[in-house]
Amino acid sequence: MEFTLTNNPIDVKCDNETLLRTIDRGIDDMEFGRELPLDEAFEKITELRNIRRNARA
C-alpha cells in the first residue's frame, strides 16, 4: 500500500494542535463527570451531524 505525504507542515502542525486541544477538552470533561452515556452520545452526534448537513444545503 502506498501513502502520499503532502509537503505542508503548517497544516499538519495546526491539525495536531487542534487534535491535542480536543483531546485535552475531552479529558477535562471526563474528569469533571461531564460525559454522556453511550446511547445519548450517539444521539447527540446524529443531531449535530443533521444540523451541519442542513446548514450546508
Residue pairs with C-beta under 8 A, 6 or more apart in sequence:
6 12
29 35
35 41
36 44
